[in-house]
Amino acid sequence: MTKANQITMHAADEYQSETGQRDLAAGVLKQVKQDLRRFHDAASAIERELYLDAYRWLTANDFSWPFSFLNVCQLLNLAPETVREDLLGDASLGTFGHWSRRCKRAARRLQTFISPVFTNERNGSAAEPATIADALP
């Protein structure tokens, strides 16, 4: 094997390792988000412990182990305080509040996606429909 091939293989292995670490970090963050929301008002001792584990991980300020909250944020290029606020705020909403927030986000994305259809182009190639019903097939 040539030196160039070895360097290329090493770079590919490094990239794959970094990608795997980011995927794992994102998975850990996603699981914490689910645990905080699902077990926020837990009744059983096991569910309360799952919530507390997620909460402790989220509020810890250490870099001592590879997938601590601060290391995960650093790996994913996220601001720790912003993530904490979002996750703790989302968890306190409960199920109805969570789905309400998700629906609002989806509606905003849909509006952003569809809005160019309803704007009048300056070159005259598209006419602005009188109503939304006129624009739909």
Summary of the structure (lengths in Angstrom):
residues: 137
radius of gyration: 22.9
end to end distance: 60.7
largest distance: 68.2
contacts: 297
relative contact order: 0.08
helix: 74%
strand: 0%
